[in-house]
């Protein structure tokens, strides 16, 4: 997921639906060998799948599948895995900040399609683990793929994060 082209390919599949390596190569200004390779990597990672019944000869169609992209527990990672996650997070910052700024700027014009929920309180680490797991289950329960979305559904961006109110608390 830390490779920029793979992220762009996933974004394209999420926004436009199923595509071939040729379609992706043209849309992302890459060559088909490169997109074919990265499609196989994404398929091996379980975030895309081949569209059943749509292949014609060597042409294979791929689609994004609903995937839990929850970050792993940082403390359980090896040093190289931590470095890869840190690199991935750093690459996400500009897009995440742009999303927050767009929310602040535009939320009023989206009426019922944009809402915020903020809360403070006292939680144990176990409470937060349970909350995080429940959030993931709710996302899965109510979310749809592009192919199975009901009429009126819109592509949405949802985030959940939490952090201690005390910036000096490193525990």
N, C-alpha and C positions, 0 to 999 in steps of 0.2 A: 504493500500500500504506500510505501514511501517514494516509489518511483513516480515522477511527475506525469509521464505519459500514461501510466496505468490509471492514475487518478482522472486524467482527462478522458480516457476511454470509458471509465465507469460513469463519469458525468454525462458523456454523450449518450451512452446506452440508457441512462436514467431519464434523460430529457427527450430523446428521440425514439426510444424503443429499439427493437432488434436491429442488428447490423452485421455486415460481413467485414472481414479484414480489409477488403477493398474499399468499402464505404467509409470505414474509420480512417484508413490511410488518406483518402481524398479529403475528408472533413478536417483532419488534424495535420495535414501536410506532412505525412510520413510515407515510408514505402511499405508495401504489403508484407514483406518479410518481417519487418519490425513489428507491425501490428499483429501479425499471426503469432509471433513468438510471445508477445505480451498477452494476447488472448489466452494462450495455453497456460501461462503463469496464473492469470486471473481465474481460469477454470480450475486449475489444481488447487487454488486457495479457496474455492467454493463460493466465490462472489458473482460468478456468471455461469451460465449453462448454455449448451447448444439447444436451439429451438427444435423440438421434435417435428419430424415430417417436413421440414423446410429446406433441407439440404438438396442440392442439385449438383451431382458430380463432385468436383473438388470444392464447390462453394458451400461454406458452412455459415449458418446464421447463429448469432450469439445474442443473449439478452442478460440483463442484470437480474439478480434474484434478491429477494429481501434477505439481508444479512445483518447479524448483530455485530456491529463494529465497535463494541465496547473495548476500551483499552485494557490490557492485562495489568495485573497488580505489579507495580514498578519494583517492589521489593523482591519479587520472585524471579526477576529477570537476570540473566547474566550481564556482564559489563558490555559485550557487543550488542546484545538485545536492547539494553538501556540506551546505548548510543544511537541505535537505529530509531527507537521510539522518540528520543529527544530530537533527532533530525526531522522526523516526520512531523512532530508537534511544531517545530520552528517553521516548517513550510506551510502549516495550516494557519498561522497567526494572521497574515494579511487578509485572508478570506474570512476568517472568523470576525476580525475587527470590522471589516466591511459589512458583514451581515448585521452586527450589533448596531453600527452606525445607520444602516438602512432601516432597521427596526425603529430606532429613535426618530429618524427623519420622517418615515412614511407610515407609521402604524395607524394613524387616524384615518387615512384614506382606505384602509383595508377593512374597516369596521369589524365584523365578527370573525374575520380571518386572521387577525393579529391580536394576541393577548400576551400579557406578562404576568408572572406569578413570582413574588419574592417573599421570602419568609426568613426570619431569624429565630434561633432557639438553641436549646442545649440537646445534643445528640451524642450517643456513644458511637464508637467505630462500628459496632455490630448493627446499631440502628441505621447508620448510613449505608452499610453493605446491603441490608434488607431493602431500604428505600431504593437504592440503585438497581437491585434485581427486579423489584416490582415495577419500576419505571420501564425497564427493558421489556417486561412481559406486557405492559400496557401498550407500548409502541407496537409490539408484534400483534396484539389483539385488535387494535383499531386501524393499523396501517394497511395499505394495499399496494400491490405492484402496479405498474403502469397498465399491464394487460388485464388485471382483474379489478381495477378501480371502478366503483359505481358511478353512475351519472352525477355530475356536479362536484366530483372530487377534484382537488387541485394539488399540484406538487407543493409540498411544504418543507420548511427547514425547522427542525426541532432540536433543541439543545438542553442538556441538563448538566450542571456542574455544581460543585460545592467546594467551599474553602473555609478554613477557620477565620473567624472575625478578628482574631489576634494575629497580625502579620508576623510577630516574633515567635509564635508557637510552631515549632518544627516537628513536634511529635506526630 
